[in-house]
Amino acid sequence: MKTPTRNKSVKIFSALLLVFLFVRSTATFELTKSVQQKNINLVKADSFLTAYNRSKPLTHSLLIIRSGKNIFEKYYNGYGAEKLNNLKSATKSITSLLIGIAIDNGLIKDENERISDLLPEMFDNKTDPEKKKITLKDVLTMSAGFEWNNFGGRWRGGWDKSREPTKYLIRQVPLANKPGTKWNYNSALSHLLSTLIKKYSGMNTFEFAKKYLFEPLDIKNVRWQKSNDGNEMGNSELMMTPRDLAKIGLLVLQKGKWNGKQIVNSEWIEKSTKKYFDGFPQIGGYCYQWHTRKFGKYDSFLAAGWGGQFLIVIPELQMVVVNTSKWSVAKSSYVIFDLIEKYLVQP
């Protein structure tokens, strides 16, 4: 028979265990000297972001992984590890990975194929012949040449409302530049990629992503909003946790390999994270739906979404940084750049 003292000890131990498990489940921890890394000042980085959020409570999460180890993870303003974040346009980079997987599986030959050959049903005899020269690479690099203002204007509004957005883009929106010659940010092109995935895989883009990307990475808590055509939006509205977004970063850092298995072709990773055009001045270069930026002396590539959604990979430092924010406030967009340059890539 157990003594009252032993029963009390068991209860105390059980209570402490529950507290420990709860803390582990939230994965929110304060900094200690043990997590300090060479050239990195995590204490000051945390203080910097905390001070920023006192005046502008916009940050949701900050995760820093180096050499495969989670060296910092913190959530702000009521957010936690299990809460989904809308990636906004960072979705585009994941769509690019899916195109690479489709090519590797033989569903599409390569990025040099013309869209008029891949989606002939989207063209008609009135379509500008110059549009038939647009290649998949032009779409991936946002250089297809369409007259387009991604933040408003006549064509964006019509595309948003169309029940056949890819057909609308190809048939209705005129060209302003010769395909492949000039960068112009265009979310309609990213959704065209989703149209391709659905046609050539026979699955909705989300189902394709779950089978070939999310499930191999054990990403389960994820949602993706559909466009008016019934397929997922290749340009935006993918929702996942910061930890799962970090997995995507690690996958790309590891050249497409996960737990010893090649999920995305390494050649595709190399091509899709290489700069082809100058992109947004605030960020840097543009790749296959990824961006490039230099932090100090270090090159990086990143997925970027409206209002401060970032997945940043710095290969030379073996570093992945995830920062999610309140997307409805665009002013939150670039604070993470200051943080990285001041505290994470010091010489």
The 8 nearest C-alpha neighbors of each residue, nearest first, counted from 0:
[[1, 2, 3, 5, 6, 4, 7, 9],
 [2, 0, 5, 6, 3, 4, 7, 9],
 [1, 3, 5, 4, 6, 0, 7, 8],
 [2, 4, 6, 5, 7, 1, 8, 0],
 [5, 3, 7, 2, 6, 8, 1, 9],
 [4, 6, 8, 2, 7, 3, 9, 1],
 [7, 5, 3, 9, 4, 8, 10, 2],
 [6, 8, 4, 10, 5, 9, 3, 11],
 [9, 7, 5, 11, 10, 6, 12, 4],
 [8, 10, 12, 6, 7, 11, 13, 5],
 [11, 9, 13, 7, 8, 12, 14, 6],
 [10, 12, 8, 14, 13, 9, 15, 7],
 [11, 13, 9, 15, 14, 10, 16, 8],
 [14, 12, 16, 10, 11, 15, 9, 17],
 [13, 15, 11, 17, 16, 12, 10, 18],
 [14, 16, 18, 12, 17, 13, 19, 11],
 [15, 17, 19, 13, 14, 18, 12, 20],
 [18, 16, 20, 14, 19, 15, 21, 13],
 [17, 19, 21, 15, 16, 20, 22, 14],
 [20, 18, 16, 22, 17, 21, 15, 23],
 [19, 21, 23, 17, 22, 18, 24, 16],
 [22, 20, 24, 18, 23, 19, 17, 25],
 [21, 23, 19, 25, 24, 20, 18, 26],
 [22, 24, 20, 26, 21, 25, 19, 27],
 [25, 23, 21, 26, 22, 20, 80, 27],
 [24, 26, 22, 27, 23, 80, 79, 21],
 [27, 25, 23, 24, 22, 28, 80, 72],
 [28, 26, 73, 25, 72, 74, 22, 29],
 [27, 29, 26, 30, 73, 72, 71, 22],
 [28, 30, 31, 27, 73, 71, 72, 42],
 [29, 31, 42, 28, 34, 32, 41, 71],
 [30, 32, 33, 34, 29, 35, 42, 28],
 [31, 33, 35, 34, 30, 42, 36, 41],
 [32, 34, 31, 35, 30, 36, 70, 41],
 [35, 33, 32, 70, 31, 36, 30, 71],
 [34, 36, 32, 33, 41, 40, 39, 37],
 [37, 35, 39, 34, 38, 40, 41, 33],
 [36, 38, 39, 35, 40, 345, 343, 344],
 [39, 37, 345, 344, 346, 36, 343, 40],
 [40, 38, 343, 36, 37, 342, 41, 344],
 [41, 39, 342, 42, 43, 44, 343, 35],
 [40, 42, 44, 43, 45, 39, 35, 342],
 [43, 41, 45, 44, 40, 46, 30, 35],
 [42, 44, 46, 45, 41, 40, 47, 342],
 [45, 43, 41, 47, 42, 46, 342, 338],
 [44, 46, 48, 42, 43, 47, 49, 41],
 [47, 45, 43, 49, 44, 48, 50, 42],
 [48, 46, 44, 50, 45, 49, 43, 51],
 [47, 49, 51, 45, 50, 46, 52, 44],
 [48, 50, 46, 52, 51, 47, 45, 53],
 [51, 49, 53, 47, 52, 48, 46, 54],
 [52, 50, 48, 49, 53, 54, 55, 47],
 [51, 53, 56, 55, 49, 54, 50, 48],
 [54, 52, 50, 51, 55, 56, 49, 48],
 [53, 55, 52, 51, 56, 50, 57, 49],
 [54, 56, 52, 57, 53, 51, 331, 58],
 [57, 55, 52, 53, 58, 54, 76, 51],
 [56, 58, 325, 324, 55, 52, 331, 59],
 [59, 57, 324, 75, 60, 56, 325, 323],
 [60, 58, 324, 75, 323, 78, 74, 76],
 [61, 59, 74, 323, 322, 73, 58, 75],
 [60, 62, 322, 73, 321, 72, 74, 63],
 [63, 61, 72, 321, 71, 320, 73, 60],
 [62, 64, 320, 71, 70, 319, 69, 72],
 [65, 63, 69, 319, 68, 318, 70, 67],
 [64, 66, 318, 68, 67, 317, 319, 69],
 [65, 67, 317, 68, 318, 64, 316, 69],
 [66, 68, 65, 64, 69, 249, 317, 318],
 [69, 67, 65, 64, 66, 70, 63, 71],
 [68, 70, 64, 71, 63, 65, 67, 72],
 [71, 69, 64, 34, 63, 68, 65, 72],
 [72, 70, 63, 62, 69, 73, 64, 41],
 [73, 71, 62, 61, 27, 63, 26, 28],
 [72, 74, 27, 61, 60, 62, 28, 71],
 [75, 73, 60, 78, 79, 59, 61, 27],
 [74, 76, 59, 78, 77, 58, 60, 73],
 [75, 77, 78, 59, 56, 58, 74, 57],
 [78, 76, 75, 79, 74, 59, 58, 82],
 [77, 79, 74, 75, 59, 76, 82, 80],
 [80, 78, 82, 81, 74, 25, 77, 75],
 [79, 81, 25, 82, 240, 26, 241, 242],
 [82, 80, 79, 240, 83, 25, 220, 241],
 [83, 81, 79, 80, 240, 84, 78, 239],
 [84, 82, 240, 239, 238, 81, 85, 221],
 [85, 83, 238, 239, 240, 86, 82, 323],
 [84, 86, 238, 87, 236, 237, 83, 239],
 [85, 87, 89, 237, 308, 90, 238, 304],
 [86, 88, 235, 304, 236, 85, 89, 305],
 [89, 87, 304, 235, 90, 91, 234, 303],
 [88, 90, 304, 303, 302, 86, 91, 87],
 [91, 89, 88, 235, 93, 92, 237, 86],
 [92, 90, 234, 94, 89, 93, 88, 288],
 [93, 91, 95, 288, 289, 94, 90, 302],
 [92, 94, 96, 95, 90, 91, 97, 89],
 [95, 93, 97, 91, 96, 92, 233, 90],
 [94, 96, 92, 98, 93, 97, 288, 91],
 [97, 95, 93, 99, 94, 98, 100, 92],
 [98, 96, 100, 94, 99, 95, 101, 93],
 [99, 97, 101, 95, 100, 96, 102, 94],
 [98, 100, 96, 102, 97, 101, 267, 103],
 [99, 101, 97, 103, 98, 102, 263, 104],
 [102, 100, 98, 104, 106, 99, 103, 97],
 [103, 101, 107, 105, 99, 104, 100, 106],
 [102, 104, 100, 105, 101, 99, 264, 106],
 [105, 103, 101, 102, 106, 100, 107, 99],
 [104, 106, 102, 107, 103, 108, 101, 100],
 [107, 105, 101, 104, 102, 199, 108, 200],
 [106, 108, 102, 105, 109, 101, 199, 104],
 [109, 107, 102, 105, 106, 112, 110, 111],
 [110, 108, 111, 107, 102, 112, 135, 99],
 [109, 111, 135, 136, 112, 134, 108, 107],
 [110, 112, 109, 134, 135, 136, 113, 108],
 [113, 111, 134, 110, 135, 109, 114, 108],
 [112, 114, 134, 115, 116, 133, 135, 132],
 [113, 115, 117, 116, 134, 118, 133, 135],
 [114, 116, 119, 131, 113, 118, 117, 122],
 [117, 115, 114, 113, 119, 118, 112, 131],
 [116, 118, 114, 115, 119, 113, 112, 195],
 [117, 119, 115, 120, 114, 116, 121, 122],
 [120, 118, 115, 121, 116, 122, 117, 114],
 [119, 121, 118, 122, 123, 115, 166, 117],
 [120, 122, 166, 119, 118, 169, 123, 165],
 [123, 121, 120, 119, 126, 170, 169, 115],
 [124, 122, 125, 126, 121, 120, 170, 119],
 [123, 125, 126, 122, 127, 128, 170, 121],
 [126, 124, 123, 127, 170, 122, 128, 171],
 [125, 127, 123, 124, 170, 122, 128, 130],
 [126, 128, 129, 130, 125, 131, 173, 170],
 [129, 127, 130, 131, 126, 132, 125, 124],
 [130, 128, 131, 127, 132, 177, 133, 178],
 [131, 129, 132, 128, 133, 127, 126, 178],
 [130, 132, 115, 129, 128, 133, 114, 113],
 [131, 133, 130, 129, 134, 113, 178, 115],
 [134, 132, 130, 131, 178, 113, 143, 114],
 [135, 133, 113, 137, 136, 114, 112, 111],
 [134, 136, 110, 138, 137, 112, 111, 114],
 [135, 137, 110, 139, 134, 138, 111, 140],
 [138, 136, 143, 142, 134, 179, 140, 135],
 [137, 139, 135, 141, 136, 143, 140, 188],
 [138, 140, 287, 136, 137, 141, 288, 135],
 [139, 141, 287, 137, 142, 138, 286, 136],
 [142, 140, 138, 182, 139, 183, 184, 143],
 [141, 143, 182, 137, 179, 181, 144, 140],
 [144, 142, 178, 137, 138, 179, 141, 133],
 [143, 145, 176, 178, 174, 142, 177, 175],
 [146, 144, 174, 175, 147, 173, 143, 172],
 [147, 145, 175, 174, 173, 144, 172, 148],
 [148, 146, 145, 149, 154, 185, 155, 183],
 [149, 147, 150, 151, 152, 155, 146, 185],
 [148, 150, 185, 151, 147, 155, 184, 186],
 [151, 149, 148, 152, 155, 147, 185, 156],
 [152, 150, 148, 149, 155, 156, 153, 154],
 [151, 153, 155, 154, 148, 156, 150, 149],
 [152, 154, 156, 155, 157, 151, 148, 147],
 [155, 153, 157, 156, 152, 158, 172, 147],
 [154, 156, 158, 157, 153, 152, 151, 159],
 [155, 157, 159, 154, 158, 153, 152, 160],
 [158, 156, 154, 160, 159, 155, 161, 153],
 [157, 159, 155, 161, 164, 160, 156, 154],
 [160, 158, 156, 157, 161, 155, 164, 227],
 [161, 159, 157, 158, 156, 162, 227, 164],
 [160, 162, 164, 158, 163, 159, 157, 227],
 [161, 163, 227, 228, 164, 160, 226, 158],
 [164, 162, 161, 166, 228, 165, 167, 227],
 [165, 163, 167, 161, 158, 166, 162, 168],
 [166, 164, 168, 167, 191, 163, 169, 187],
 [165, 167, 121, 169, 168, 164, 163, 170],
 [168, 166, 164, 171, 165, 170, 169, 163],
 [169, 167, 165, 172, 166, 171, 170, 164],
 [168, 170, 166, 167, 171, 172, 165, 121],
 [171, 169, 167, 168, 126, 166, 172, 122],
 [170, 172, 167, 168, 169, 173, 166, 154],
 [171, 173, 168, 170, 169, 154, 145, 146],
 [174, 172, 146, 145, 171, 175, 170, 127],
 [173, 175, 145, 146, 144, 176, 172, 177],
 [174, 176, 146, 145, 144, 173, 177, 147],
 [177, 175, 144, 174, 178, 145, 181, 180],
 [176, 178, 144, 180, 179, 175, 174, 143],
 [179, 177, 143, 144, 133, 180, 142, 176],
 [178, 180, 142, 137, 143, 181, 177, 144],
 [179, 181, 178, 177, 142, 182, 176, 144],
 [182, 180, 142, 179, 183, 144, 176, 178],
 [183, 181, 142, 141, 276, 184, 278, 180],
 [182, 184, 141, 142, 185, 181, 144, 147],
 [185, 183, 141, 149, 182, 186, 148, 147],
 [184, 186, 187, 149, 188, 183, 141, 147],
 [187, 185, 189, 188, 234, 190, 149, 184],
 [188, 186, 190, 189, 185, 191, 168, 165],
 [189, 187, 191, 186, 190, 138, 185, 192],
 [190, 188, 234, 186, 233, 192, 191, 187],
 [189, 191, 233, 193, 187, 192, 234, 188],
 [190, 192, 194, 188, 189, 193, 165, 187],
 [193, 191, 195, 190, 189, 194, 233, 196],
 [192, 194, 233, 190, 196, 191, 195, 204],
 [195, 193, 191, 197, 192, 196, 198, 190],
 [196, 194, 192, 198, 193, 197, 199, 191],
 [197, 195, 193, 199, 194, 198, 200, 204],
 [196, 198, 203, 202, 194, 200, 201, 195],
 [197, 199, 195, 201, 196, 200, 194, 202],
 [198, 200, 196, 201, 197, 106, 195, 107],
 [199, 201, 202, 197, 196, 198, 106, 207],
 [200, 202, 197, 198, 199, 203, 196, 207],
 [203, 201, 197, 200, 207, 206, 204, 198],
 [202, 204, 197, 206, 205, 230, 207, 231],
 [203, 205, 207, 206, 197, 231, 196, 193],
 [206, 204, 208, 207, 203, 209, 231, 223],
 [207, 205, 209, 203, 208, 204, 202, 210],
 [206, 208, 204, 210, 205, 209, 202, 211],
 [209, 207, 205, 212, 206, 211, 210, 213],
 [208, 210, 213, 206, 214, 207, 212, 211],
 [211, 209, 207, 208, 214, 212, 206, 213],
 [210, 212, 208, 209, 207, 213, 215, 214],
 [213, 211, 208, 209, 215, 214, 210, 216],
 [212, 214, 209, 218, 216, 215, 208, 217],
 [213, 215, 217, 216, 209, 218, 210, 212],
 [216, 214, 217, 213, 212, 211, 262, 210],
 [215, 217, 213, 214, 218, 212, 246, 257],
 [218, 216, 214, 215, 213, 219, 243, 212],
 [217, 219, 213, 216, 214, 243, 220, 221],
 [220, 218, 221, 217, 214, 213, 209, 239],
 [221, 219, 218, 239, 222, 240, 83, 81],
 [220, 222, 239, 238, 219, 223, 218, 83],
 [223, 221, 238, 237, 239, 224, 220, 236],
 [222, 224, 237, 236, 238, 231, 225, 205],
 [225, 223, 236, 231, 232, 237, 226, 222],
 [226, 224, 231, 230, 232, 229, 223, 227],
 [225, 227, 232, 228, 229, 231, 230, 224],
 [226, 228, 162, 229, 225, 161, 163, 160],
 [227, 229, 162, 226, 163, 230, 164, 225],
 [230, 228, 227, 226, 225, 231, 203, 162],
 [231, 229, 225, 228, 226, 203, 232, 204],
 [230, 232, 225, 226, 224, 204, 233, 223],
 [233, 231, 226, 234, 225, 190, 235, 224],
 [234, 232, 190, 193, 189, 94, 235, 231],
 [233, 235, 189, 91, 190, 232, 186, 88],
 [236, 234, 87, 88, 90, 232, 237, 233],
 [237, 235, 87, 224, 85, 223, 238, 86],
 [238, 236, 223, 86, 90, 235, 85, 222],
 [237, 239, 85, 222, 84, 221, 83, 86],
 [240, 238, 221, 83, 84, 220, 243, 241],
 [239, 241, 83, 243, 242, 84, 82, 81],
 [242, 240, 244, 243, 245, 321, 239, 80],
 [243, 241, 245, 240, 244, 246, 80, 62],
 [244, 242, 246, 245, 240, 241, 218, 239],
 [243, 245, 241, 247, 246, 242, 240, 248],
 [244, 246, 248, 242, 243, 247, 321, 241],
 [247, 245, 243, 249, 248, 244, 250, 242],
 [246, 248, 250, 244, 245, 249, 251, 243],
 [249, 247, 245, 251, 246, 250, 319, 252],
 [248, 250, 252, 246, 251, 247, 253, 245],
 [251, 249, 255, 247, 253, 248, 252, 256],
 [250, 252, 254, 255, 248, 253, 249, 247],
 [253, 251, 249, 254, 250, 248, 314, 312],
 [252, 254, 250, 251, 256, 255, 249, 257],
 [255, 253, 265, 251, 252, 256, 268, 250],
 [254, 256, 263, 250, 251, 265, 262, 253],
 [255, 257, 261, 260, 253, 262, 254, 250],
 [258, 256, 260, 259, 250, 261, 262, 255],
 [259, 257, 260, 256, 261, 216, 215, 250],
 [258, 260, 257, 256, 261, 262, 255, 253],
 [261, 259, 257, 256, 258, 262, 255, 215],
 [260, 262, 256, 263, 255, 257, 264, 259],
 [263, 261, 255, 256, 260, 257, 264, 212],
 [264, 262, 255, 100, 261, 265, 99, 256],
 [263, 265, 267, 266, 255, 268, 103, 261],
 [266, 264, 254, 268, 267, 255, 263, 269],
 [267, 265, 269, 268, 264, 270, 254, 271],
 [266, 268, 270, 264, 265, 269, 271, 99],
 [269, 267, 265, 271, 266, 270, 254, 272],
 [268, 270, 266, 267, 272, 271, 265, 273],
 [271, 269, 267, 273, 268, 272, 266, 287],
 [270, 272, 287, 268, 273, 269, 286, 267],
 [273, 271, 286, 270, 269, 289, 268, 300],
 [274, 272, 286, 270, 271, 269, 275, 287],
 [273, 275, 286, 285, 284, 276, 291, 272],
 [276, 274, 286, 285, 273, 140, 284, 277],
 [277, 275, 285, 284, 274, 278, 182, 286],
 [276, 278, 284, 285, 283, 279, 275, 182],
 [279, 277, 284, 285, 283, 276, 280, 182],
 [278, 280, 282, 281, 283, 277, 284, 285],
 [281, 279, 282, 283, 278, 277, 284, 292],
 [282, 280, 279, 283, 333, 278, 292, 336],
 [281, 283, 279, 280, 292, 284, 291, 278],
 [284, 282, 292, 291, 278, 280, 279, 277],
 [285, 283, 277, 278, 291, 274, 290, 276],
 [284, 286, 290, 278, 276, 274, 277, 275],
 [285, 287, 274, 289, 273, 272, 275, 288],
 [286, 288, 271, 139, 140, 289, 95, 272],
 [287, 289, 92, 286, 91, 139, 95, 140],
 [290, 288, 286, 92, 287, 302, 301, 272],
 [289, 291, 285, 301, 300, 284, 286, 302],
 [292, 290, 300, 284, 283, 299, 301, 285],
 [291, 293, 283, 299, 282, 300, 298, 294],
 [292, 294, 298, 297, 299, 295, 296, 291],
 [295, 293, 297, 340, 296, 298, 292, 344],
 [294, 296, 297, 293, 340, 344, 345, 298],
 [295, 297, 294, 293, 298, 344, 346, 345],
 [298, 296, 294, 295, 293, 299, 315, 313],
 [299, 297, 293, 292, 313, 294, 296, 300],
 [300, 298, 313, 292, 312, 291, 293, 297],
 [301, 299, 291, 290, 312, 311, 292, 272],
 [300, 302, 311, 290, 310, 289, 312, 291],
 [301, 303, 89, 310, 289, 92, 309, 290],
 [302, 304, 89, 309, 308, 88, 301, 310],
 [305, 303, 88, 89, 308, 87, 86, 307],
 [304, 306, 307, 87, 326, 88, 308, 329],
 [305, 307, 326, 329, 332, 328, 331, 327],
 [332, 306, 308, 324, 331, 305, 323, 309],
 [309, 307, 323, 304, 303, 86, 322, 324],
 [310, 308, 303, 322, 302, 321, 311, 307],
 [309, 311, 321, 302, 301, 320, 248, 322],
 [312, 310, 301, 320, 319, 309, 300, 321],
 [311, 313, 319, 299, 300, 318, 301, 314],
 [314, 312, 299, 318, 316, 315, 317, 298],
 [313, 315, 317, 316, 312, 318, 252, 299],
 [316, 314, 317, 313, 297, 298, 318, 299],
 [315, 317, 318, 314, 313, 65, 66, 297],
 [318, 316, 314, 66, 65, 315, 313, 319],
 [317, 319, 65, 313, 316, 64, 312, 314],
 [318, 320, 312, 64, 311, 63, 248, 313],
 [319, 321, 63, 311, 62, 310, 64, 312],
 [322, 320, 310, 62, 61, 309, 245, 311],
 [321, 323, 61, 309, 60, 308, 320, 62],
 [324, 322, 308, 60, 59, 307, 309, 58],
 [323, 325, 58, 59, 307, 57, 326, 308],
 [326, 324, 57, 327, 328, 306, 58, 59],
 [325, 327, 306, 328, 324, 305, 307, 329],
 [326, 328, 325, 306, 329, 305, 324, 331],
 [329, 327, 326, 306, 330, 325, 331, 57],
 [328, 330, 306, 331, 332, 327, 305, 326],
 [331, 329, 332, 328, 306, 333, 307, 334],
 [332, 330, 329, 307, 306, 333, 328, 334],
 [307, 333, 331, 306, 330, 329, 334, 305],
 [332, 334, 335, 336, 331, 307, 337, 330],
 [335, 333, 336, 337, 332, 331, 338, 307],
 [336, 334, 338, 333, 337, 339, 322, 332],
 [337, 335, 339, 334, 338, 333, 340, 294],
 [338, 336, 340, 334, 335, 339, 341, 333],
 [337, 339, 335, 341, 336, 340, 342, 44],
 [340, 338, 343, 336, 342, 337, 341, 335],
 [339, 341, 337, 338, 344, 294, 342, 343],
 [342, 340, 338, 339, 337, 343, 345, 344],
 [341, 343, 40, 339, 39, 44, 338, 340],
 [344, 342, 39, 339, 345, 340, 341, 40],
 [345, 343, 340, 38, 342, 339, 346, 39],
 [344, 346, 38, 343, 342, 39, 341, 340],
 [345, 38, 344, 295, 296, 39, 37, 343]]
